[in-house]
Amino acid sequence: NLFLLAELPFVTVVALRLVDGFCDRWVVLAQSTEDTFDDQLVPLVRQAGKTTLLIAALLLGSQAVGWDVTSLLTGLGIGGAAIALASKDTIANLFGSVVVFVDRPFQVGDWVELSGQEGTVEEVGLRTTRIRTFANSVITLPNSVLTTSAINNWSRMNKRRIKLTIGVTYDANAAQLRAGVTAIRDLLAEDSRIDQSFSLVNFTDFGPSSLDIFVYCFTTTTQWAEYMETRQDILLQMMERLQALGLSFAFPSQSLYLESLPQGSGGPLETGRG
């Protein structure tokens, strides 16, 4: 027993270093694969392995000094209900981490939005998930949130939406509107950056200050920077084609019509300071 007690710290340290070495090697192999599931599994295996080793070392050490491990485990079983009640948040966090690995709503590196927070998943642990925001800060969320909140995974998009309403002035005639709608449809159909499975271009409303053309389509790219460049180019081409047809873009305005002029005005109304 004395030999075991003397060697136990050394064996425990060696075992912990072996776990670290194994996990470090696993990290290198995980980085060489496209799937990020193994990237988020490594921290969990590292934490679980170290925790198991420390518990085993504690039990062996207790037995070596003469403590009755069986009685200790029995006592833990009797007090299990109280421990579970006191650690309900920790259990909820552990269950949340299980949900992540079973349902896989996101992986490390995904762009997600949950509980009002948005960013890139950096690490999924046993208790918490870390998200790197676009402001470069790190938000740490308890995993229990993952079981009760809606998770919007933007990285799972296979195309990205363009949705807008183009308002042209009321001096446009029906022929010009038809030509404008056709020009935009042709533009979208000719561009390989636009997903051709579905798009809508229609004259939809007589607006308060404009004749409204509704445009709805999707880009084939989901990358933010590339999407913005594509959207900009498409909008500029729409502007050029509509202007070539003699159509003008409207802006919020009001027209005032007078049925008669005030008596004694004798001409256009004049304004001045009183």
HUJO-V450278 format. One record per residue. N is the residue number from 1. PSI is psi as a letter, one per 30 degrees, with the letter a starting at -180 (none if undefined). Layout:
BEGIN
n=N psi=PSI
n=N psi=PSI
END
This chain:
BEGIN
n=1 psi=e
n=2 psi=e
n=3 psi=e
n=4 psi=e
n=5 psi=e
n=6 psi=e
n=7 psi=f
n=8 psi=e
n=9 psi=e
n=10 psi=e
n=11 psi=e
n=12 psi=e
n=13 psi=e
n=14 psi=e
n=15 psi=e
n=16 psi=e
n=17 psi=e
n=18 psi=e
n=19 psi=e
n=20 psi=e
n=21 psi=e
n=22 psi=e
n=23 psi=e
n=24 psi=e
n=25 psi=e
n=26 psi=e
n=27 psi=e
n=28 psi=e
n=29 psi=e
n=30 psi=e
n=31 psi=f
n=32 psi=f
n=33 psi=l
n=34 psi=e
n=35 psi=k
n=36 psi=g
n=37 psi=e
n=38 psi=f
n=39 psi=e
n=40 psi=f
n=41 psi=e
n=42 psi=e
n=43 psi=e
n=44 psi=e
n=45 psi=e
n=46 psi=e
n=47 psi=e
n=48 psi=e
n=49 psi=e
n=50 psi=e
n=51 psi=e
n=52 psi=e
n=53 psi=e
n=54 psi=e
n=55 psi=e
n=56 psi=e
n=57 psi=e
n=58 psi=e
n=59 psi=e
n=60 psi=e
n=61 psi=e
n=62 psi=e
n=63 psi=e
n=64 psi=e
n=65 psi=g
n=66 psi=g
n=67 psi=k
n=68 psi=j
n=69 psi=e
n=70 psi=e
n=71 psi=e
n=72 psi=e
n=73 psi=e
n=74 psi=e
n=75 psi=e
n=76 psi=e
n=77 psi=e
n=78 psi=e
n=79 psi=g
n=80 psi=e
n=81 psi=e
n=82 psi=e
n=83 psi=e
n=84 psi=e
n=85 psi=e
n=86 psi=f
n=87 psi=h
n=88 psi=e
n=89 psi=e
n=90 psi=e
n=91 psi=e
n=92 psi=e
n=93 psi=e
n=94 psi=e
n=95 psi=e
n=96 psi=e
n=97 psi=e
n=98 psi=e
n=99 psi=e
n=100 psi=e
n=101 psi=f
n=102 psi=e
n=103 psi=f
n=104 psi=h
n=105 psi=f
n=106 psi=l
n=107 psi=l
n=108 psi=k
n=109 psi=f
n=110 psi=k
n=111 psi=j
n=112 psi=l
n=113 psi=k
n=114 psi=k
n=115 psi=h
n=116 psi=g
n=117 psi=k
n=118 psi=k
n=119 psi=a
n=120 psi=k
n=121 psi=k
n=122 psi=e
n=123 psi=k
n=124 psi=j
n=125 psi=a
n=126 psi=e
n=127 psi=e
n=128 psi=l
n=129 psi=k
n=130 psi=k
n=131 psi=k
n=132 psi=j
n=133 psi=l
n=134 psi=f
n=135 psi=g
n=136 psi=g
n=137 psi=l
n=138 psi=k
n=139 psi=k
n=140 psi=j
n=141 psi=k
n=142 psi=k
n=143 psi=f
n=144 psi=f
n=145 psi=f
n=146 psi=f
n=147 psi=f
n=148 psi=f
n=149 psi=k
n=150 psi=k
n=151 psi=j
n=152 psi=j
n=153 psi=j
n=154 psi=f
n=155 psi=f
n=156 psi=f
n=157 psi=k
n=158 psi=f
n=159 psi=l
n=160 psi=k
n=161 psi=k
n=162 psi=k
n=163 psi=k
n=164 psi=l
n=165 psi=k
n=166 psi=k
n=167 psi=k
n=168 psi=l
n=169 psi=l
n=170 psi=f
n=171 psi=f
n=172 psi=k
n=173 psi=l
n=174 psi=e
n=175 psi=e
n=176 psi=e
n=177 psi=e
n=178 psi=e
n=179 psi=e
n=180 psi=e
n=181 psi=e
n=182 psi=e
n=183 psi=e
n=184 psi=e
n=185 psi=e
n=186 psi=e
n=187 psi=e
n=188 psi=e
n=189 psi=f
n=190 psi=f
n=191 psi=k
n=192 psi=f
n=193 psi=f
n=194 psi=k
n=195 psi=k
n=196 psi=g
n=197 psi=f
n=198 psi=k
n=199 psi=l
n=200 psi=k
n=201 psi=j
n=202 psi=k
n=203 psi=j
n=204 psi=e
n=205 psi=k
n=206 psi=j
n=207 psi=l
n=208 psi=e
n=209 psi=g
n=210 psi=l
n=211 psi=j
n=212 psi=k
n=213 psi=k
n=214 psi=k
n=215 psi=k
n=216 psi=j
n=217 psi=l
n=218 psi=k
n=219 psi=l
n=220 psi=f
n=221 psi=k
n=222 psi=f
n=223 psi=k
n=224 psi=e
n=225 psi=e
n=226 psi=e
n=227 psi=e
n=228 psi=e
n=229 psi=e
n=230 psi=e
n=231 psi=e
n=232 psi=e
n=233 psi=e
n=234 psi=e
n=235 psi=e
n=236 psi=e
n=237 psi=e
n=238 psi=e
n=239 psi=e
n=240 psi=e
n=241 psi=e
n=242 psi=e
n=243 psi=e
n=244 psi=f
n=245 psi=g
n=246 psi=g
n=247 psi=k
n=248 psi=k
n=249 psi=k
n=250 psi=l
n=251 psi=l
n=252 psi=k
n=253 psi=l
n=254 psi=k
n=255 psi=k
n=256 psi=k
n=257 psi=k
n=258 psi=k
n=259 psi=e
n=260 psi=l
n=261 psi=l
n=262 psi=k
n=263 psi=k
n=264 psi=f
n=265 psi=e
n=266 psi=g
n=267 psi=a
n=268 psi=k
n=269 psi=k
n=270 psi=k
n=271 psi=l
n=272 psi=l
n=273 psi=k
n=274 psi=none
END
